[in-house]
Amino acid sequence: MIEYLLHIGTSRLTCLKTRVDRHGHKNIEEIKTRSADGFDKGIVKDLGKASETLRSIFHEMDNANKETIYPIKTILSHHSLKNFIYGSSIYFHGTPRPITMKDVREVIAQTRSVATIPLDQIIVQAVPQEFIVNDMSGIYNPIGLEATRLGVMLRLFTMDYSVCNNLIRAMERVDIESREFIPASLAAGQAVLTPEEKEEGVILVDIGGYVTRLDFYKDSILVKTVTLEKGSEDITQAIAKQVGLRPDHARQLKEKFGTAALDADFQEELIPITTATNGEKRHIARKQLEAELKEPVEQLLSSITHAIQEMTNTTSPIGHVVFTGGGAKLDGLLDQMQERISYSLRLGVPKSKFQIPPSLQDTAYSCVIGALDYSSLILDPLENNAAGDSVLARAVDSAKRWVAEYF
């Protein structure tokens, strides 16, 4: 069986093709990346261009079969993702009895249905934070425990209804069916954080193109998320504007020569560039490039520092801060951050229980690699609907049943 994982980042799309054998082992066969034409910071803004971008990725991966309907899991990174926490309980009449998986599914389905999320939002993931058995809280696996009451606290990840609908429309145009939407917070955390870090307390800083996300884990639970509308592409745009380069050339210049720290030893080094206006080839001194980098880099690092400080002021003590995402590769970034915060820092390179080639052991691929291992803790009770039902159709059907039941 072939499985596709699509990460819709804020500046590019990455698709991973894997082959799953009968034992559930996944072998990575191919990876493709594309600039996010038709998308604006991870959100569809031009249906035709977005569909064509998706078509080019999948048809290039599967030239032999142009008629395939591609079942995929989609990782989302855009800034409109939200999350809420809701809880509810079910009660067992008569004498106490052991809790079953059916009971767990029932209380999760009930909590999803009664959660008063904003009307313009649609639930894409529901992750149990903890279960309550009788009057005992902090339980993570209630199955088999004897009880008269079972409760759950759910973290509901949502996205804007119209944003979801437009993405599904772009996919349907090119025969793509997303069977699951995975928030980047869950995927990246799966790829780069150790169980010990999640237990002790850790902040994961995922620096994307236009969005930087901070996720705080404690006691193995995602406790809080913060999204900053800043990322490494702000640095790219500053270089393009000040030096007069095309965005793709500015990005290459940033990735090859960019730094968060001044290099006193090579200030007079000449770096070759190609101007955007007439394609003229010339050189720029390293000290000039670093001067252009200083302000956007400072703005990004200051925003991250402030967010970490605010997060640690309102949460439990933490032991580590882990940086991942494509923007985390900027030379000198960890050193500069270590001067600003006192926590232990490290670079979060993705790992998986499946074998991944060295070329993908790169912070830029943390989300798509994390999705290899990630699976919902409790499957959606609507999962047994017809395979052709879209996420949106299932959500609408669920809403109709909810209205019929409660009104």
C-alpha positions in Angstrom: 0.0 0.0 0.0 1.2 3.5 -0.8 0.8 6.3 1.7 1.4 10.0 1.0 2.2 12.6 3.6 1.8 16.2 2.5 3.1 19.1 4.6 1.6 22.4 3.6 4.1 24.8 5.0 3.8 28.6 4.9 6.4 29.0 2.1 6.6 25.5 0.5 4.9 22.2 0.1 6.7 18.9 0.9 5.3 15.5 -0.1 6.6 12.2 1.2 5.7 8.9 -0.6 6.0 5.7 1.5 5.2 2.1 0.9 3.5 0.3 3.8 4.0 -3.5 4.0 1.5 -5.9 5.6 3.3 -5.6 8.9 2.8 -1.8 9.0 6.5 -1.0 8.3 6.9 2.1 6.2 9.7 2.5 3.6 10.3 6.0 2.2 10.4 5.9 -1.6 10.4 9.6 -2.7 10.2 13.1 -1.5 9.3 16.2 -3.5 9.2 19.9 -2.6 7.5 22.8 -4.4 7.2 26.5 -3.7 3.7 27.2 -2.4 2.2 28.8 -5.6 -1.5 29.4 -5.1 -1.1 29.4 -1.3 -0.7 32.4 1.0 1.2 31.4 4.1 -0.3 27.9 4.0 -3.8 29.0 3.1 -5.3 28.6 -0.4 -5.7 32.0 -2.1 -5.9 30.9 -5.8 -7.8 27.7 -6.4 -6.4 27.1 -9.9 -2.7 27.7 -9.0 -3.0 25.8 -5.7 -4.5 22.8 -7.6 -1.8 22.9 -10.2 0.9 23.0 -7.5 -0.6 19.9 -6.0 -1.0 18.2 -9.4 2.6 18.8 -10.3 3.8 17.1 -7.1 1.7 14.0 -7.2 1.8 13.4 -10.9 5.6 13.6 -10.9 5.7 11.1 -8.1 3.3 8.7 -9.9 3.9 9.0 -13.7 2.7 5.5 -14.3 -0.9 6.1 -13.2 -2.5 9.5 -14.0 -6.0 8.3 -12.9 -5.0 7.5 -9.3 -7.0 8.9 -6.4 -4.3 9.9 -3.9 -5.2 9.1 -0.2 -3.0 11.4 1.9 -2.4 12.7 5.4 -2.0 16.4 5.5 0.1 18.4 7.9 -1.0 21.9 8.5 1.2 24.9 9.6 -0.8 28.0 8.9 -1.6 30.7 11.5 -5.3 30.2 11.5 -5.2 26.9 13.4 -6.7 27.1 16.8 -7.1 24.8 19.8 -9.5 24.6 22.7 -9.9 22.4 25.7 -13.3 20.9 26.6 -14.4 18.1 29.0 -17.4 15.9 29.7 -18.3 12.7 31.5 -20.5 9.6 31.0 -22.0 7.6 33.9 -22.6 3.9 34.2 -25.8 2.9 36.0 -25.8 0.2 38.6 -22.6 -1.4 40.0 -19.1 -0.3 38.9 -17.8 -2.1 35.8 -14.5 -2.1 33.9 -14.0 0.6 31.3 -13.9 -0.6 27.7 -12.6 1.0 24.5 -16.2 1.5 23.5 -16.7 3.7 26.6 -13.6 5.7 25.7 -14.8 6.3 22.2 -18.3 7.3 23.5 -17.0 9.9 26.0 -14.7 11.4 23.3 -17.5 11.5 20.8 -19.8 13.1 23.4 -17.2 15.8 24.3 -16.6 16.6 20.6 -20.4 17.0 20.1 -21.1 19.3 23.0 -17.9 21.5 22.7 -19.0 25.0 22.1 -16.3 26.0 19.6 -16.9 29.1 17.4 -19.3 28.5 14.6 -16.7 29.3 11.9 -14.4 26.5 13.1 -14.2 22.8 12.2 -12.5 20.2 14.3 -9.5 18.5 12.7 -8.0 16.6 15.6 -9.2 15.7 19.1 -6.4 14.7 21.5 -7.2 13.4 25.0 -5.3 15.4 27.7 -6.4 13.2 30.5 -9.2 11.0 31.7 -11.1 11.2 34.9 -12.2 7.8 36.5 -14.7 8.3 39.2 -13.0 11.2 41.1 -9.4 10.4 40.0 -7.9 12.8 37.5 -4.6 12.6 35.6 -5.3 9.1 34.1 -3.9 8.5 30.6 -5.1 5.0 30.0 -8.5 4.2 31.7 -9.2 0.9 29.9 -9.8 -1.9 32.4 -10.3 0.3 35.4 -13.5 -0.2 37.4 -15.7 2.9 37.5 -19.2 4.4 37.6 -18.0 7.6 35.8 -15.6 8.2 33.0 -14.6 11.7 32.0 -12.2 13.2 29.5 -10.5 16.5 28.8 -9.9 16.9 25.1 -7.7 19.4 23.3 -9.6 20.1 20.1 -7.5 21.4 17.2 -9.7 23.4 14.7 -9.3 25.4 11.5 -11.5 28.0 9.8 -14.4 26.3 8.0 -13.8 28.3 4.7 -10.1 27.7 4.9 -10.7 24.0 5.2 -13.3 24.0 2.4 -11.0 25.8 0.0 -8.2 23.4 0.7 -10.5 20.4 0.1 -11.7 21.9 -3.2 -8.2 22.4 -4.4 -7.4 18.8 -3.6 -10.6 17.4 -5.1 -9.7 19.1 -8.5 -6.7 16.8 -8.8 -8.1 13.6 -7.2 -6.5 14.0 -3.8 -8.4 12.8 -0.7 -7.1 13.9 2.7 -8.0 11.2 5.2 -6.5 13.1 8.1 -5.4 16.7 8.9 -2.6 16.8 11.4 -1.6 20.1 13.1 2.1 20.7 12.8 2.4 21.0 16.6 1.6 17.3 16.9 3.8 16.1 14.0 6.9 18.1 14.9 6.7 17.1 18.5 6.5 13.5 17.5 9.6 13.8 15.4 12.1 15.8 17.5 11.2 15.5 21.2 12.1 12.6 23.5 9.6 11.1 25.9 11.8 12.3 28.8 11.7 15.9 27.5 7.9 15.9 27.2 7.6 14.5 30.7 10.0 17.0 32.4 8.9 20.1 30.5 10.1 21.4 27.1 9.3 24.2 24.7 9.5 23.3 21.0 10.2 26.3 18.7 9.4 25.5 15.1 10.6 28.3 12.8 8.8 28.1 9.5 8.7 30.4 6.5 6.2 32.9 7.7 5.1 31.4 11.0 7.0 30.4 14.1 5.2 28.1 16.5 6.1 27.5 20.2 4.6 24.3 21.8 5.0 23.7 25.6 4.9 20.0 26.7 4.7 18.9 30.3 3.9 15.5 31.9 3.8 14.1 28.3 1.0 16.5 27.3 0.9 19.4 24.9 -0.1 22.1 27.4 0.1 25.4 25.4 0.8 26.6 21.9 1.7 30.1 20.7 2.0 31.2 17.1 4.1 34.1 15.9 3.5 35.5 12.4 7.2 35.8 11.8 9.6 33.4 10.2 12.7 32.9 8.1 11.1 34.3 5.0 11.0 37.7 6.6 14.8 37.5 6.4 14.6 36.4 2.8 12.4 39.3 1.9 14.7 41.8 3.6 17.7 40.5 1.6 15.7 40.6 -1.7 14.6 44.2 -1.1 17.8 45.7 0.2 20.2 43.9 -2.1 18.0 43.8 -5.2 17.6 40.1 -5.7 14.8 37.7 -6.8 13.2 36.0 -3.8 14.6 32.6 -4.8 18.1 34.0 -5.2 17.8 35.8 -1.8 16.7 32.6 -0.2 19.7 30.7 -1.6 22.0 33.5 -0.4 20.5 33.4 3.1 20.8 29.6 3.3 24.4 29.5 2.1 25.8 32.7 3.7 23.2 33.9 6.2 24.1 34.1 9.9 22.7 35.3 13.1 26.1 36.3 14.4 28.7 38.7 12.9 31.8 36.9 11.6 34.7 39.3 12.3 37.2 37.1 10.5 35.6 37.3 7.0 34.1 40.8 6.7 35.8 41.6 3.4 34.8 38.3 1.8 33.1 38.9 -1.6 29.9 36.8 -2.2 28.6 36.4 -5.8 25.0 37.5 -6.5 22.7 37.9 -9.5 20.6 41.1 -9.5 16.8 40.9 -10.0 16.5 43.8 -12.5 18.8 42.7 -15.4 20.4 39.5 -14.2 23.7 41.3 -13.8 26.3 39.2 -11.9 28.2 41.1 -9.2 29.6 40.7 -5.7 28.5 41.8 -2.3 30.9 42.1 0.7 30.0 39.8 3.6 29.9 42.8 6.0 27.2 44.4 3.8 25.1 41.2 3.8 25.4 40.8 7.5 24.3 44.5 7.9 21.2 43.7 5.9 20.5 40.6 8.0 20.9 42.3 11.3 17.5 43.9 11.7 15.2 41.1 10.4 17.2 38.5 12.4 17.0 40.6 15.6 13.2 41.0 15.1 12.8 37.3 14.8 15.0 36.4 17.7 13.5 39.1 20.0 10.0 37.8 19.2 10.9 34.2 20.0 12.7 35.3 23.2 9.7 37.3 24.4 7.3 34.5 23.6 9.5 32.0 25.6 9.7 34.3 28.6 5.9 34.8 28.6 5.3 31.1 28.3 7.6 30.2 31.1 6.1 32.9 33.3 2.6 31.2 33.1 3.6 27.5 32.9 5.5 25.0 35.0 9.3 25.0 35.0 10.9 23.6 31.9 14.2 21.8 31.3 14.9 22.4 27.6 14.1 24.5 24.6 14.4 22.6 21.2 14.6 24.5 17.9 13.4 22.9 14.6 12.0 23.9 11.2 13.9 25.2 8.2 14.6 28.5 9.9 16.4 26.8 12.8 19.3 26.0 10.4 20.4 29.7 10.3 24.1 29.8 11.3 24.7 31.0 14.8 21.0 31.0 15.8 21.4 28.7 18.8 24.4 30.7 20.1 22.5 33.9 19.9 19.5 32.4 21.6 21.7 31.0 24.4 22.8 34.5 25.2 19.2 35.6 25.7 17.7 32.7 27.7 19.2 30.5 30.4 17.6 27.1 29.4 19.4 24.2 27.8 19.1 24.5 24.0 19.5 22.0 21.2 18.6 21.6 17.5 15.7 19.2 16.9 16.6 16.9 14.0 13.8 14.5 13.1 13.9 10.9 14.1 11.5 8.0 13.4 10.9 4.4 14.4 11.2 3.8 10.6 14.4 4.1 8.7 14.9 7.6 7.2 17.7 8.4 4.8 20.4 10.9 5.9 19.1 13.5 3.4 15.9 13.8 5.4 17.5 14.0 8.8 17.1 17.8 8.5 15.1 20.2 10.7 13.2 21.4 7.6 11.5 18.0 7.4 10.5 17.6 11.0 6.8 17.9 10.4 6.5 15.4 7.5 8.8 12.9 9.2 6.8 13.3 12.5 3.6 12.4 10.6 5.2 9.1 9.7 4.9 8.0 13.3 1.9 10.1 14.4 -1.5 8.5 14.7 -4.6 9.8 16.5 -4.7 8.4 20.1 -8.4 7.6 19.7 -9.8 7.1 16.2 -12.6 9.4 15.1 -15.9 7.6 15.7 -16.9 8.6 12.2 -14.0 6.8 10.6 -16.2 3.9 9.4 -18.1 6.2 7.1 -17.7 5.5 3.3 -14.1 6.0 2.2 -15.2 8.6 -0.3 -16.6 10.9 2.4 -14.4 14.0 2.8 -13.4 15.5 6.1 -15.8 18.3 5.5 -18.7 16.0 4.6 -18.2 14.0 7.8 -18.1 17.1 9.9 -21.3 18.5 8.3 -23.0 15.1 8.8 -21.9 15.1 12.5 -23.2 18.7 12.9 -26.6 17.7 11.5 -26.9 14.7 13.9 -25.9 16.9 16.8 -28.6 19.5 15.9 -31.2 16.8 15.5 -30.3 15.3 18.9 -30.1 18.4 21.0 -32.7 20.6 19.4 
